[in-house]
Amino acid sequence: MKHLRWLTLSGFAILAAMAFLATRTEAQPGQVKLIVSGVWFREGDLANLGHSNNIIIEMKDYMIVVDANFPSGARLTLETAQRISSKPVKYVFDTHHHGDHAYGNPIWTKAGATTLAYVGVAEEMKRYEPARWLATAKGRPDVAELHLDAPEPPQQTFDKSPFILKDGSREVRFYFFGWAHTRGDGFVYLPKERVLCSGDAAVNGPYNFTADANVANWPKVVHSAQALGALHVLPGHGPSGGPEILDGQMKFMTELHKAVDDAIKQGKKLEAVVPPGTTTVYGNEVPAKTTLTLPDSVKNWIGPSLSAQVRDTWEEIVQKKPHGDIPH
């Protein structure tokens, strides 16, 4: 968050890429891991830089990058792609509209790539991101220095799933399974290699952000992704892994919804379950604590954002609408 096949790399590029990638069993923030031949996973430094993960997919004559990242993350990933191969990055896929996955769009289009997304991403960008962009620019120099009034939307969108890109070397499918983390959540799947890029619809660790979510529907979306049969899962945040990431993500959202629903049915008040007081997690102000607990079976996904996840789920259940439809 990769069996070698070097296609048309020059000898120098092969040696440079091998030294750059190294032989690691697990990626760390800022490092690059080969997952299968021609597919690289770059784990973003979320804690220090706010970056998402990126995936680089090598096609016959070009490369595809999954997620535009923040502008500073886009530059780092572009540099990584150029060190891996002399092929141009032709497409950059925004898995959803959030800044750490889409605000880097101008960096990529300036470099000659076409930004691509499910149509729901563009719609959500219009809905939320002009105001969020301006707020983010006040605290992030990499956003402010672009001197834009709003984020750059994806240049190309699709509304029929899957959208497919293929050439003589590889097939890449882009899926939309419904509203989970956001209304526009996109997945990328390589059927031959059985590699799934999940964006933030499935993360590997305590990184779930539920403000724009449909918490009740989230497990159904992940279940649809599970049906693809991926062996390798490359999440939007956290280390890469296998099908256990999807299984854990689905169980976490299910247990979260169940625990909150049970508390409401028991007549508890939100103020008792999520007491007053706030803290900051990854730049977001969230409630500081919650009295709800979840099973140890989903502890990998439990972290400092649990109180916000509980509050958002509570509001979704009480107001009988996806939390992303509740003004916030």
C-alpha positions in Angstrom: 0.0 0.0 0.0 6.1 -8.5 -8.1 7.3 -11.0 -10.5 9.6 -9.2 -12.9 8.8 -8.7 -16.5 10.7 -5.8 -18.0 9.3 -5.4 -21.5 11.2 -2.7 -23.2 13.3 -1.2 -20.4 16.9 -0.4 -21.3 19.7 -2.2 -19.4 20.5 0.9 -17.4 16.9 1.3 -16.5 16.7 -2.3 -15.4 19.6 -1.9 -13.0 18.4 1.4 -11.7 14.9 0.1 -11.1 16.1 -3.0 -9.4 18.3 -1.0 -7.0 15.4 1.4 -6.4 12.9 -1.2 -5.6 15.2 -3.5 -3.6 14.1 -6.8 -2.3 11.6 -6.1 0.5 8.9 -8.4 1.9 6.8 -5.4 2.9 6.6 -1.8 1.7 6.9 1.1 4.0 5.8 4.8 3.5 7.8 6.2 0.5 9.1 2.8 -0.6 8.1 0.8 -3.7 7.2 -2.8 -3.8 6.8 -5.0 -6.9 3.5 -7.0 -6.5 3.4 -8.9 -9.8 5.2 -8.4 -13.1 4.7 -4.8 -14.2 2.7 -3.7 -11.2 4.2 -1.6 -8.4 2.8 -0.4 -5.1 4.0 2.8 -3.5 2.9 3.3 0.0 2.2 6.9 0.8 3.3 8.7 4.0 -0.1 9.5 5.4 1.1 10.4 8.9 3.7 13.0 7.9 2.6 14.1 4.4 -1.0 13.2 4.1 -0.3 11.1 1.0 -2.4 8.2 -0.2 -0.9 5.0 -1.7 -0.2 4.8 -5.5 -0.1 1.9 -7.9 1.8 2.0 -11.1 0.7 -0.4 -13.9 2.9 -1.0 -16.9 1.2 -1.6 -20.2 2.8 -2.3 -23.6 3.5 1.3 -24.5 2.5 3.3 -21.5 1.7 3.3 -17.8 -1.4 3.7 -15.7 -1.2 5.3 -12.2 -3.9 4.7 -9.6 -4.8 7.9 -7.6 -3.5 11.3 -8.3 -2.6 11.9 -4.6 -1.9 15.4 -3.3 0.3 17.5 -5.5 3.5 16.7 -3.6 2.6 13.0 -3.7 1.9 13.2 -7.4 5.4 14.6 -8.0 6.9 11.8 -6.0 4.9 9.2 -7.8 5.7 10.7 -11.2 9.4 10.5 -10.3 8.9 6.9 -9.2 7.2 6.0 -12.5 10.0 7.7 -14.5 12.6 5.7 -12.6 10.7 2.4 -13.3 10.3 2.9 -17.0 10.8 5.4 -19.8 7.2 4.8 -20.9 4.8 7.8 -20.4 2.1 7.8 -17.9 -1.0 7.9 -20.1 -3.8 7.5 -17.5 -4.2 8.5 -13.9 -7.3 7.0 -12.2 -8.9 8.9 -9.3 -10.6 6.3 -7.1 -12.6 9.1 -5.4 -12.8 12.8 -5.0 -10.9 13.4 -1.7 -7.8 15.6 -1.8 -5.3 13.0 -1.0 -6.5 11.0 -4.0 -7.4 13.7 -6.6 -5.8 17.1 -5.8 -2.7 16.1 -7.7 -4.6 16.0 -11.0 -3.0 19.2 -12.4 0.5 17.7 -11.9 -0.4 14.7 -14.0 -2.2 16.5 -16.8 0.6 19.0 -17.1 2.9 15.9 -17.5 0.7 14.7 -20.4 -1.5 12.2 -18.7 -5.3 11.9 -18.9 -7.1 11.8 -15.6 -9.9 9.3 -15.4 -12.7 8.4 -13.0 -16.1 7.1 -12.5 -18.6 9.8 -13.2 -19.6 10.0 -9.5 -16.2 11.3 -8.7 -16.7 14.3 -10.8 -20.1 14.9 -9.4 -18.8 14.6 -5.8 -16.0 17.0 -6.6 -18.5 19.6 -7.7 -20.5 19.0 -4.5 -17.8 19.1 -1.9 -14.4 20.1 -3.2 -14.4 23.8 -4.1 -14.8 24.7 -0.5 -12.5 22.0 0.8 -9.9 22.9 -1.8 -9.7 26.5 -0.5 -9.6 25.3 3.1 -6.9 22.9 2.3 -4.8 25.5 0.5 -4.5 27.4 3.7 -2.6 24.6 5.3 -0.9 22.8 2.4 1.7 24.7 0.4 1.6 22.1 -2.4 -2.1 22.9 -3.0 -1.8 26.7 -2.5 1.1 27.0 -5.0 -1.1 25.8 -7.8 -3.1 29.0 -7.6 -6.4 27.4 -8.5 -9.9 28.2 -7.1 -11.0 24.6 -7.1 -9.5 21.2 -7.8 -9.1 20.0 -11.4 -11.8 17.5 -12.3 -11.0 14.3 -14.1 -10.7 14.8 -17.8 -12.5 11.6 -18.7 -15.3 9.8 -16.9 -17.3 6.6 -17.5 -20.7 5.6 -16.3 -20.8 1.9 -17.3 -19.0 -0.6 -15.2 -16.5 -2.0 -16.0 -14.6 0.4 -18.1 -11.8 -1.5 -19.8 -8.3 -0.6 -21.1 -6.3 -3.3 -22.7 -3.4 -3.8 -25.1 -1.2 -6.7 -26.2 0.3 -7.1 -22.7 -2.5 -6.5 -20.2 -6.1 -5.9 -19.4 -7.2 -3.4 -16.8 -10.8 -3.1 -15.6 -12.3 -0.1 -13.7 -15.3 -0.9 -11.6 -18.0 0.9 -9.7 -19.9 -1.2 -7.2 -21.9 1.5 -5.3 -21.7 4.0 -2.6 -19.3 3.1 0.3 -16.6 5.5 1.3 -17.9 8.0 -1.3 -20.6 8.1 -3.9 -18.0 7.6 -6.6 -15.7 4.8 -5.3 -13.8 3.2 -8.1 -11.9 -0.1 -8.1 -9.2 -1.2 -10.5 -8.8 -4.9 -11.3 -6.3 -6.8 -13.3 -8.1 -10.1 -14.1 -5.1 -12.1 -15.3 -2.9 -11.1 -12.4 -5.8 -11.0 -9.9 -4.7 -7.7 -8.5 -7.3 -5.3 -7.0 -6.7 -1.6 -6.2 -9.4 -0.6 -3.8 -8.9 3.1 -3.0 -10.4 3.9 0.3 -13.3 1.6 -0.1 -10.9 -0.9 1.6 -8.0 0.3 3.6 -5.5 -1.8 5.7 -5.5 -0.2 9.1 -7.3 2.5 11.1 -7.8 4.9 8.2 -11.5 4.8 7.5 -13.1 8.3 6.9 -16.9 8.1 7.1 -18.1 11.7 6.7 -19.1 11.2 3.0 -20.0 7.5 3.4 -22.9 5.2 3.2 -22.0 3.1 6.2 -24.8 0.6 5.8 -24.1 0.0 2.2 -20.3 -0.2 2.6 -20.0 -3.9 3.3 -22.2 -4.7 0.3 -19.7 -2.8 -1.9 -16.7 -4.6 -0.5 -18.6 -7.9 -0.9 -19.0 -7.1 -4.6 -15.3 -6.5 -4.9 -14.6 -9.8 -3.1 -16.5 -11.6 -5.9 -13.7 -10.7 -8.4 -11.4 -13.2 -6.6 -8.3 -11.0 -6.1 -5.2 -12.6 -4.7 -3.4 -9.2 -4.2 -5.2 -6.2 -2.7 -3.6 -2.8 -2.9 -5.5 -0.4 -0.5 -5.8 3.3 -0.5 -3.9 3.5 2.8 -1.9 1.0 4.7 0.3 -1.9 3.5 -0.6 -4.1 0.6 -1.9 -7.6 1.3 -4.3 -10.2 0.1 -8.1 -11.0 0.4 -7.9 -10.6 4.2 -7.9 -6.8 3.7 -11.4 -7.0 2.0 -12.6 -9.4 4.6 -11.4 -7.3 7.5 -12.8 -4.1 6.0 -16.2 -5.6 5.4 -16.3 -7.0 9.0 -15.2 -3.7 10.5 -18.0 -1.7 8.8 -20.5 -4.4 9.7 -19.5 -4.5 13.4 -19.4 -0.7 13.6 -23.0 -0.4 12.2 -24.2 -3.2 14.5 -22.6 -1.7 17.7 -24.1 1.7 17.0 -27.5 0.3 16.1 -27.5 -1.8 19.3 -26.7 1.3 21.4 -29.5 3.3 19.8 -32.0 0.5 20.4 -30.9 0.3 24.1 -31.9 3.9 24.4 -28.5 5.4 24.9 -27.8 9.0 24.0 -25.2 10.1 21.5 -23.6 12.4 24.1 -23.0 9.4 26.4 -21.5 7.2 23.6 -19.4 10.0 22.1 -18.7 12.4 24.9 -17.8 16.1 24.3 -14.2 16.9 23.4 -12.2 16.9 20.2 -8.8 15.9 18.9 -7.1 16.1 15.5 -6.5 13.0 13.4 -4.8 13.3 10.0 -5.7 17.0 9.9 -9.4 16.4 10.7 -11.0 17.5 14.0 -12.9 14.6 15.4 -14.4 13.6 18.7 -11.8 12.6 21.2 -13.3 9.3 22.5 -16.2 6.9 22.4 -17.5 4.5 25.0 -18.4 1.9 22.3 -16.0 -1.1 21.8 -15.7 -3.4 18.8 -14.5 -7.0 18.7 -10.8 -7.8 18.6 -11.4 -9.5 15.2 -11.4 -6.0 13.6 -8.8 -4.4 15.8 -6.6 -3.7 12.8 -9.2 -1.1 11.6 -9.7 0.5 15.1 -7.9 3.7 15.8 -8.2 7.3 16.8 -11.0 7.9 14.3 -13.4 5.4 15.9 -15.2 8.1 17.8 -15.9 10.0 14.5 -17.0 6.8 12.8 -19.4 6.0 15.7 -20.8 9.6 15.5 -21.3 9.4 11.7 -22.9 6.0 11.9 -25.2 7.2 14.7 -26.3 10.2 12.6 -26.8 8.0 9.6 -29.1 5.5 11.5 -31.1 8.1 13.3 -31.6 10.4 10.3 -32.3 7.4 8.0 -30.0 8.6 5.2 -26.4 7.9 4.2 -24.1 10.1 6.2 -22.9 11.7 2.9 -26.4 13.1 2.5 -26.3 14.8 5.9 -25.0 18.4 5.7 -21.6 18.7 7.4 
